[in-house]
């Protein structure tokens, strides 16, 4: 576990192997509702995609929905959160170290 100092929120990186190769890594953060004492917590699986815009369109075409529109994660890439047709949330990340 390593605190990510580049984030605007408290975010901890979870690394499982060699950082120069893809692996099963992740992160931990407090949900905004936790800050308000509402006690919400969840696990959101996030997958790497090569074209986030195209994948968001596929989700919508298949009957899913976008919960959080595409956002920039500076120095990392672009991320969005979606729901599948059964209401399960998942994330998609397009890596791009030049993202600002």
The first five atom37 places (N, CA, C, CB, O) and aatype in JSON, in Angstrom:
{
  "aatype": [20, 20, 20, 20, 20, 20, 20, 20, 20, 20, 20, 20, 20, 20, 20, 20, 20, 20, 20, 20, 20, 20, 20, 20, 20, 20, 20, 20, 20, 20, 20, 20, 20, 20, 20, 20, 20, 20, 20, 20, 20, 20, 20, 20, 20, 20, 20, 20, 20, 20, 20, 20, 20, 20, 20, 20, 20, 20, 20, 20, 20, 20, 20, 20, 20, 20, 20, 20, 20, 20, 20, 20, 20, 20, 20, 20, 20, 20, 20, 20, 20, 20, 20, 20, 20, 20, 20, 20, 20, 20, 20, 20, 20, 20, 20, 20, 20, 20, 20, 20],
  "atom_mask": [
    [1, 1, 1, 1, 1],
    [1, 1, 1, 1, 1],
    [1, 1, 1, 1, 1],
    [1, 1, 1, 1, 1],
    [1, 1, 1, 1, 1],
    [1, 1, 1, 1, 1],
    [1, 1, 1, 1, 1],
    [1, 1, 1, 1, 1],
    [1, 1, 1, 1, 1],
    [1, 1, 1, 1, 1],
    [1, 1, 1, 1, 1],
    [1, 1, 1, 1, 1],
    [1, 1, 1, 1, 1],
    [1, 1, 1, 1, 1],
    [1, 1, 1, 1, 1],
    [1, 1, 1, 1, 1],
    [1, 1, 1, 1, 1],
    [1, 1, 1, 1, 1],
    [1, 1, 1, 1, 1],
    [1, 1, 1, 1, 1],
    [1, 1, 1, 1, 1],
    [1, 1, 1, 1, 1],
    [1, 1, 1, 1, 1],
    [1, 1, 1, 1, 1],
    [1, 1, 1, 1, 1],
    [1, 1, 1, 1, 1],
    [1, 1, 1, 1, 1],
    [1, 1, 1, 1, 1],
    [1, 1, 1, 1, 1],
    [1, 1, 1, 1, 1],
    [1, 1, 1, 1, 1],
    [1, 1, 1, 1, 1],
    [1, 1, 1, 1, 1],
    [1, 1, 1, 1, 1],
    [1, 1, 1, 1, 1],
    [1, 1, 1, 1, 1],
    [1, 1, 1, 1, 1],
    [1, 1, 1, 1, 1],
    [1, 1, 1, 1, 1],
    [1, 1, 1, 1, 1],
    [1, 1, 1, 1, 1],
    [1, 1, 1, 1, 1],
    [1, 1, 1, 1, 1],
    [1, 1, 1, 1, 1],
    [1, 1, 1, 1, 1],
    [1, 1, 1, 1, 1],
    [1, 1, 1, 1, 1],
    [1, 1, 1, 1, 1],
    [1, 1, 1, 1, 1],
    [1, 1, 1, 1, 1],
    [1, 1, 1, 1, 1],
    [1, 1, 1, 1, 1],
    [1, 1, 1, 1, 1],
    [1, 1, 1, 1, 1],
    [1, 1, 1, 1, 1],
    [1, 1, 1, 1, 1],
    [1, 1, 1, 1, 1],
    [1, 1, 1, 1, 1],
    [1, 1, 1, 1, 1],
    [1, 1, 1, 1, 1],
    [1, 1, 1, 1, 1],
    [1, 1, 1, 1, 1],
    [1, 1, 1, 1, 1],
    [1, 1, 1, 1, 1],
    [1, 1, 1, 1, 1],
    [1, 1, 1, 1, 1],
    [1, 1, 1, 1, 1],
    [1, 1, 1, 1, 1],
    [1, 1, 1, 1, 1],
    [1, 1, 1, 1, 1],
    [1, 1, 1, 1, 1],
    [1, 1, 1, 1, 1],
    [1, 1, 1, 1, 1],
    [1, 1, 1, 1, 1],
    [1, 1, 1, 1, 1],
    [1, 1, 1, 1, 1],
    [1, 1, 1, 1, 1],
    [1, 1, 1, 1, 1],
    [1, 1, 1, 1, 1],
    [1, 1, 1, 1, 1],
    [1, 1, 1, 1, 1],
    [1, 1, 1, 1, 1],
    [1, 1, 1, 1, 1],
    [1, 1, 1, 1, 1],
    [1, 1, 1, 1, 1],
    [1, 1, 1, 1, 1],
    [1, 1, 1, 1, 1],
    [1, 1, 1, 1, 1],
    [1, 1, 1, 1, 1],
    [1, 1, 1, 1, 1],
    [1, 1, 1, 1, 1],
    [1, 1, 1, 1, 1],
    [1, 1, 1, 1, 1],
    [1, 1, 1, 1, 1],
    [1, 1, 1, 1, 1],
    [1, 1, 1, 1, 1],
    [1, 1, 1, 1, 1],
    [1, 1, 1, 1, 1],
    [1, 1, 1, 1, 1],
    [1, 1, 1, 1, 1]
  ],
  "atom_positions": [
    [[0.85, -1.18, 0.0], [0.0, 0.0, 0.0], [0.89, 1.23, 0.0], [-0.96, 0.0, 1.22], [1.89, 1.29, 0.71]],
    [[0.5, 2.21, -0.81], [1.27, 3.45, -0.86], [0.31, 4.61, -1.11], [2.37, 3.38, -1.97], [-0.49, 4.56, -2.04]],
    [[0.39, 5.64, -0.29], [-0.47, 6.8, -0.48], [-0.09, 7.49, -1.78], [-0.37, 7.77, 0.73], [1.08, 7.76, -2.03]],
    [[-1.11, 7.79, -2.61], [-0.87, 8.49, -3.87], [-0.93, 9.98, -3.59], [-1.91, 8.07, -4.96], [-2.0, 10.53, -3.34]],
    [[0.22, 10.62, -3.64], [0.31, 12.05, -3.35], [-0.23, 12.92, -4.48], [1.75, 12.43, -3.06], [-0.49, 14.1, -4.26]],
    [[-0.42, 12.35, -5.68], [-0.91, 13.13, -6.81], [-2.41, 13.31, -6.84], [-0.48, 12.49, -8.07], [-2.93, 13.99, -7.72]],
    [[-3.12, 12.71, -5.9], [-4.58, 12.74, -5.9], [-5.11, 13.94, -5.12], [-5.14, 11.45, -5.3], [-4.46, 14.42, -4.19]],
    [[-6.29, 14.41, -5.5], [-6.94, 15.5, -4.78], [-7.73, 14.98, -3.58], [-7.86, 16.28, -5.71], [-8.24, 15.77, -2.78]],
    [[-7.83, 13.65, -3.45], [-8.51, 13.02, -2.31], [-7.56, 12.02, -1.68], [-9.84, 12.32, -2.75], [-6.53, 11.69, -2.27]],
    [[-7.89, 11.54, -0.49], [-7.05, 10.52, 0.13], [-7.24, 9.22, -0.63], [-7.4, 10.33, 1.65], [-8.33, 8.64, -0.62]],
    [[-6.19, 8.75, -1.3], [-6.26, 7.57, -2.15], [-5.0, 6.75, -1.95], [-6.44, 7.96, -3.65], [-3.89, 7.28, -1.99]],
    [[-5.17, 5.46, -1.74], [-4.05, 4.56, -1.49], [-3.94, 3.57, -2.65], [-4.23, 3.81, -0.15], [-4.91, 2.91, -2.99]],
    [[-2.76, 3.47, -3.25], [-2.48, 2.51, -4.31], [-2.18, 1.15, -3.69], [-1.3, 2.98, -5.21], [-1.49, 1.07, -2.68]],
    [[-2.7, 0.1, -4.29], [-2.44, -1.26, -3.84], [-1.73, -1.96, -5.0], [-3.77, -2.03, -3.41], [-2.32, -2.2, -6.05]],
    [[-0.46, -2.28, -4.8], [0.34, -2.88, -5.87], [0.69, -4.31, -5.51], [1.63, -2.05, -6.12], [1.11, -4.61, -4.39]],
    [[0.52, -5.2, -6.49], [0.73, -6.62, -6.22], [1.97, -7.21, -6.87], [-0.45, -7.38, -6.67], [2.29, -8.38, -6.65]],
    [[2.67, -6.41, -7.65], [3.84, -6.97, -8.33], [4.73, -5.88, -8.88], [3.41, -7.89, -9.44], [4.77, -4.76, -8.37]],
    [[5.44, -6.22, -9.92], [6.37, -5.32, -10.6], [5.59, -4.18, -11.25], [7.21, -6.09, -11.65], [4.75, -4.43, -12.12]],
    [[5.85, -2.91, -10.86], [5.09, -1.79, -11.41], [5.31, -1.53, -12.9], [5.42, -0.55, -10.64], [4.58, -0.75, -13.5]],
    [[6.32, -2.17, -13.51], [6.58, -1.94, -14.93], [5.76, -2.86, -15.84], [8.07, -2.13, -15.23], [5.8, -2.72, -17.06]],
    [[5.01, -3.8, -15.24], [4.2, -4.71, -16.05], [2.76, -4.7, -15.53], [4.79, -6.14, -16.02], [2.52, -4.46, -14.34]],
    [[1.79, -4.97, -16.42], [0.38, -5.01, -15.96], [0.19, -6.11, -14.93], [-0.58, -5.24, -17.16], [0.83, -7.16, -14.98]],
    [[-0.7, -5.85, -13.99], [-0.96, -6.83, -12.95], [-2.31, -6.58, -12.32], [0.12, -6.8, -11.89], [-3.11, -5.79, -12.83]],
    [[-2.58, -7.24, -11.25], [-3.84, -7.08, -10.54], [-3.58, -6.09, -9.41], [-4.4, -8.45, -9.98], [-3.32, -6.47, -8.27]],
    [[-3.64, -4.82, -9.74], [-3.41, -3.76, -8.79], [-4.75, -3.1, -8.45], [-2.4, -2.71, -9.34], [-5.78, -3.46, -9.03]],
    [[-4.75, -2.18, -7.54], [-5.99, -1.52, -7.17], [-5.74, -0.3, -6.33], [-6.9, -2.47, -6.43], [-4.63, 0.22, -6.27]],
    [[-6.79, 0.15, -5.67], [-6.69, 1.33, -4.83], [-7.8, 1.35, -3.81], [-6.73, 2.58, -5.67], [-8.82, 0.66, -3.95]],
    [[-7.6, 2.13, -2.77], [-8.59, 2.3, -1.71], [-8.82, 3.78, -1.48], [-8.14, 1.6, -0.4], [-7.88, 4.58, -1.52]],
    [[-10.08, 4.13, -1.25], [-10.42, 5.51, -0.94], [-11.68, 5.53, -0.1], [-10.6, 6.35, -2.22], [-12.44, 4.56, -0.09]],
    [[-11.91, 6.62, 0.62], [-13.15, 6.8, 1.34], [-14.19, 7.32, 0.36], [-12.98, 7.75, 2.55], [-13.9, 8.2, -0.45]],
    [[-15.38, 6.79, 0.45], [-16.48, 7.32, -0.35], [-16.94, 8.62, 0.29], [-17.65, 6.29, -0.46], [-16.88, 8.76, 1.51]],
    [[-17.41, 9.57, -0.51], [-17.89, 10.84, 0.07], [-18.91, 10.64, 1.18], [-18.49, 11.71, -1.02], [-18.93, 11.42, 2.14]],
    [[-19.76, 9.63, 1.08], [-20.78, 9.4, 2.11], [-20.15, 9.02, 3.44], [-21.74, 8.3, 1.66], [-20.74, 9.29, 4.49]],
    [[-18.97, 8.4, 3.42], [-18.28, 8.06, 4.67], [-17.87, 9.33, 5.42], [-17.05, 7.18, 4.4], [-17.91, 9.38, 6.65]],
    [[-17.48, 10.35, 4.66], [-17.09, 11.62, 5.26], [-18.27, 12.25, 6.0], [-16.55, 12.58, 4.2], [-18.08, 12.97, 6.97]],
    [[-19.49, 11.96, 5.53], [-20.7, 12.53, 6.13], [-21.28, 11.61, 7.19], [-21.74, 12.8, 5.05], [-22.34, 11.9, 7.75]],
    [[-20.61, 10.49, 7.47], [-21.09, 9.56, 8.47], [-22.19, 8.63, 8.0], [-21.56, 10.31, 9.63], [-22.87, 8.03, 8.83]],
    [[-22.38, 8.51, 6.69], [-23.45, 7.66, 6.17], [-23.03, 6.2, 6.06], [-23.89, 8.17, 4.83], [-23.88, 5.33, 5.87]],
    [[-21.72, 5.9, 6.17], [-21.26, 4.53, 6.24], [-21.37, 3.72, 4.96], [-21.99, 3.86, 7.27], [-21.49, 2.5, 5.04]],
    [[-21.34, 4.33, 3.81], [-21.43, 3.58, 2.55], [-20.05, 3.06, 2.17], [-22.0, 4.47, 1.42], [-19.06, 3.8, 2.24]],
    [[-19.97, 1.81, 1.77], [-18.71, 1.24, 1.29], [-19.04, 0.26, 0.16], [-17.93, 0.52, 2.45], [-20.1, -0.35, 0.16]],
    [[-18.12, 0.12, -0.77], [-18.37, -0.77, -1.9], [-17.05, -1.2, -2.51], [-19.26, -0.1, -2.95], [-16.01, -0.58, -2.3]],
    [[-17.12, -2.28, -3.27], [-16.0, -2.74, -4.08], [-16.39, -2.5, -5.52], [-15.65, -4.26, -3.81], [-17.45, -2.95, -5.97]],
    [[-15.56, -1.79, -6.25], [-15.84, -1.52, -7.65], [-14.69, -2.07, -8.48], [-16.04, 0.02, -7.91], [-13.55, -1.59, -8.37]],
    [[-14.97, -3.06, -9.29], [-13.98, -3.64, -10.18], [-13.75, -2.67, -11.33], [-14.43, -5.05, -10.7], [-14.71, -2.2, -11.94]],
    [[-12.51, -2.36, -11.64], [-12.17, -1.45, -12.73], [-11.28, -2.19, -13.72], [-11.47, -0.16, -12.2], [-10.31, -2.84, -13.34]],
    [[-11.63, -2.07, -15.0], [-10.88, -2.75, -16.04], [-10.17, -1.74, -16.93], [-11.8, -3.65, -16.88], [-10.63, -0.61, -17.1]],
    [[-9.07, -2.15, -17.5], [-8.29, -1.34, -18.43], [-8.89, -1.49, -19.82], [-6.77, -1.75, -18.42], [-9.12, -2.61, -20.29]],
    [[-9.15, -0.36, -20.49], [-9.68, -0.39, -21.86], [-8.8, 0.5, -22.74], [-11.18, 0.1, -21.9], [-8.16, 1.43, -22.25]],
    [[-8.77, 0.2, -24.03], [-7.92, 0.98, -24.93], [-8.62, 2.23, -25.45], [-7.49, 0.11, -26.1], [-7.94, 3.18, -25.85]],
    [[-9.97, 2.26, -25.45], [-10.73, 3.41, -25.95], [-11.95, 3.6, -25.07], [-11.14, 3.22, -27.45], [-12.99, 2.97, -25.29]],
    [[-11.83, 4.46, -24.06], [-12.9, 4.65, -23.08], [-14.19, 5.15, -23.73], [-12.45, 5.62, -22.01], [-15.28, 4.68, -23.37]],
    [[-14.1, 6.09, -24.66], [-15.3, 6.61, -25.31], [-16.07, 5.5, -26.02], [-14.93, 7.71, -26.3], [-17.29, 5.43, -25.92]],
    [[-15.35, 4.64, -26.74], [-15.99, 3.53, -27.45], [-16.65, 2.55, -26.48], [-14.97, 2.8, -28.33], [-17.76, 2.08, -26.73]],
    [[-15.98, 2.25, -25.39], [-16.53, 1.31, -24.41], [-17.75, 1.89, -23.71], [-15.46, 0.92, -23.38], [-18.69, 1.15, -23.41]],
    [[-17.76, 3.18, -23.43], [-18.93, 3.81, -22.82], [-20.12, 3.71, -23.77], [-18.64, 5.3, -22.46], [-21.25, 3.47, -23.34]],
    [[-19.87, 3.9, -25.07], [-20.94, 3.77, -26.07], [-21.45, 2.33, -26.12], [-20.43, 4.21, -27.47], [-22.66, 2.11, -26.26]],
    [[-20.56, 1.35, -26.01], [-20.97, -0.06, -26.0], [-21.84, -0.37, -24.79], [-19.74, -0.98, -26.01], [-22.83, -1.09, -24.91]],
    [[-21.47, 0.17, -23.63], [-22.26, -0.06, -22.42], [-23.69, 0.46, -22.63], [-21.61, 0.63, -21.2], [-24.66, -0.24, -22.33]],
    [[-23.81, 1.68, -23.15], [-25.13, 2.27, -23.38], [-25.92, 1.47, -24.42], [-24.99, 3.73, -23.84], [-27.12, 1.26, -24.25]],
    [[-25.27, 1.04, -25.48], [-25.94, 0.28, -26.54], [-26.43, -1.08, -26.04], [-24.99, 0.08, -27.73], [-27.42, -1.61, -26.55]],
    [[-25.74, -1.65, -25.05], [-26.12, -2.95, -24.51], [-27.17, -2.85, -23.41], [-24.89, -3.66, -23.98], [-27.58, -3.87, -22.85]],
    [[-27.61, -1.62, -23.1], [-28.66, -1.45, -22.09], [-28.16, -1.05, -20.72], [-29.42, -2.68, -21.96], [-28.95, -0.94, -19.78]],
    [[-26.85, -0.83, -20.59], [-26.29, -0.38, -19.32], [-26.35, 1.14, -19.25], [-24.83, -0.87, -19.15], [-26.95, 1.79, -20.11]],
    [[-25.75, 1.71, -18.25], [-25.76, 3.15, -18.1], [-24.45, 3.67, -17.55], [-26.89, 3.58, -17.2], [-23.69, 2.92, -16.93]],
    [[-24.2, 4.92, -17.77], [-22.99, 5.57, -17.25], [-23.36, 6.29, -15.95], [-22.37, 6.56, -18.3], [-24.26, 7.12, -15.94]],
    [[-22.66, 5.98, -14.87], [-22.91, 6.58, -13.56], [-22.06, 7.82, -13.36], [-22.64, 5.56, -12.45], [-22.54, 8.84, -12.88]],
    [[-20.78, 7.73, -13.72], [-19.85, 8.86, -13.65], [-19.22, 8.99, -15.02], [-18.76, 8.66, -12.52], [-18.53, 8.08, -15.49]],
    [[-19.46, 10.13, -15.66], [-18.92, 10.37, -16.99], [-17.39, 10.37, -16.98], [-19.45, 11.7, -17.54], [-16.77, 10.45, -15.92]],
    [[-16.82, 10.29, -18.13], [-15.36, 10.28, -18.32], [-14.73, 11.44, -17.56], [-15.0, 10.34, -19.82], [-15.15, 12.59, -17.7]],
    [[-13.73, 11.12, -16.76], [-12.99, 12.14, -16.02], [-11.5, 11.9, -16.19], [-13.38, 12.13, -14.51], [-11.06, 10.78, -16.46]],
    [[-10.75, 12.94, -16.03], [-9.3, 12.86, -16.15], [-8.68, 12.56, -14.8], [-8.72, 14.16, -16.73], [-9.04, 13.17, -13.79]],
    [[-7.76, 11.62, -14.78], [-6.93, 11.34, -13.62], [-5.53, 11.79, -14.04], [-6.98, 9.79, -13.17], [-4.83, 11.04, -14.71]],
    [[-5.13, 13.01, -13.66], [-3.87, 13.58, -14.15], [-2.67, 12.64, -14.01], [-3.58, 14.85, -13.43], [-2.42, 12.08, -12.94]],
    [[-1.94, 12.49, -15.11], [-0.76, 11.65, -15.12], [-1.03, 10.16, -15.18], [0.04, 11.93, -13.92], [-0.1, 9.36, -15.22]],
    [[-2.31, 9.77, -15.19], [-2.68, 8.36, -15.21], [-3.51, 8.03, -16.45], [-3.46, 7.98, -13.95], [-3.16, 7.11, -17.19]],
    [[-4.59, 8.77, -16.67], [-5.45, 8.5, -17.82], [-6.85, 9.02, -17.63], [-5.5, 7.03, -18.1], [-7.06, 10.07, -17.03]],
    [[-7.82, 8.26, -18.14], [-9.23, 8.67, -18.12], [-10.05, 7.54, -17.54], [-9.73, 9.06, -19.55], [-9.79, 6.37, -17.81]],
    [[-11.05, 7.9, -16.74], [-11.83, 6.9, -16.02], [-13.3, 7.24, -16.09], [-11.36, 6.81, -14.57], [-13.67, 8.42, -16.16]],
    [[-14.15, 6.22, -16.06], [-15.6, 6.39, -15.98], [-16.16, 5.21, -15.2], [-16.26, 6.49, -17.41], [-15.53, 4.15, -15.12]],
    [[-17.34, 5.41, -14.62], [-18.03, 4.34, -13.91], [-19.36, 4.09, -14.6], [-18.23, 4.7, -12.41], [-20.04, 5.03, -15.02]],
    [[-19.74, 2.81, -14.69], [-20.96, 2.43, -15.4], [-21.71, 1.38, -14.6], [-20.64, 1.92, -16.81], [-21.19, 0.81, -13.64]],
    [[-22.96, 1.13, -15.04], [-23.77, 0.05, -14.49], [-24.07, -0.94, -15.59], [-25.09, 0.59, -13.86], [-24.35, -0.56, -16.72]],
    [[-23.99, -2.24, -15.26], [-24.41, -3.24, -16.24], [-25.93, -3.35, -16.21], [-23.74, -4.63, -15.94], [-26.6, -2.6, -15.48]],
    [[-26.48, -4.25, -16.99], [-27.94, -4.36, -17.09], [-28.59, -4.89, -15.81], [-28.31, -5.24, -18.24], [-29.81, -4.84, -15.68]],
    [[-27.79, -5.4, -14.87], [-28.33, -5.88, -13.6], [-28.09, -4.88, -12.46], [-27.71, -7.23, -13.24], [-28.39, -5.17, -11.31]],
    [[-27.54, -3.71, -12.8], [-27.31, -2.67, -11.8], [-26.0, -2.76, -11.05], [-28.39, -2.7, -10.83], [-25.83, -2.07, -10.04]],
    [[-25.07, -3.6, -11.51], [-23.76, -3.71, -10.88], [-22.83, -2.62, -11.42], [-23.15, -5.12, -11.13], [-22.72, -2.44, -12.63]],
    [[-22.18, -1.91, -10.52], [-21.27, -0.85, -10.94], [-19.9, -1.42, -11.26], [-21.16, 0.23, -9.85], [-19.43, -2.34, -10.6]],
    [[-19.26, -0.85, -12.29], [-17.88, -1.2, -12.62], [-17.2, 0.03, -13.2], [-17.82, -2.4, -13.63], [-17.87, 0.95, -13.69]],
    [[-15.88, 0.05, -13.14], [-15.11, 1.16, -13.67], [-14.35, 0.75, -14.91], [-14.15, 1.69, -12.62], [-14.04, -0.42, -15.12]],
    [[-14.05, 1.75, -15.74], [-13.21, 1.54, -16.92], [-12.13, 2.62, -16.91], [-14.05, 1.59, -18.26], [-12.42, 3.78, -16.64]],
    [[-10.9, 2.22, -17.21], [-9.76, 3.15, -17.2], [-9.0, 3.03, -18.5], [-8.83, 2.88, -15.99], [-8.6, 1.93, -18.9]],
    [[-8.8, 4.16, -19.17], [-7.94, 4.23, -20.36], [-6.63, 4.9, -19.9], [-8.65, 5.04, -21.55], [-6.61, 6.08, -19.54]],
    [[-5.57, 4.14, -19.92], [-4.28, 4.65, -19.44], [-3.71, 5.67, -20.44], [-3.28, 3.48, -19.22], [-3.7, 5.44, -21.65]],
    [[-3.24, 6.79, -19.91], [-2.6, 7.83, -20.71], [-1.82, 8.73, -19.76], [-3.64, 8.65, -21.55], [-2.4, 9.62, -19.14]],
    [[-0.51, 8.49, -19.65], [0.31, 9.24, -18.71], [0.41, 10.72, -19.04], [1.68, 8.64, -18.67], [0.88, 11.5, -18.21]],
    [[-0.03, 11.13, -20.24], [0.01, 12.55, -20.6], [-1.29, 13.28, -20.22], [0.27, 12.7, -22.11], [-1.41, 14.48, -20.44]],
    [[-2.25, 12.56, -19.65], [-3.54, 13.17, -19.27], [-3.34, 14.3, -18.27], [-4.49, 12.1, -18.67], [-2.58, 14.18, -17.31]],
    [[-4.04, 15.41, -18.53], [-3.96, 16.57, -17.6], [-5.33, 17.03, -17.22], [-3.18, 17.73, -18.24], [-5.47, 17.99, -16.46]]
  ]
}
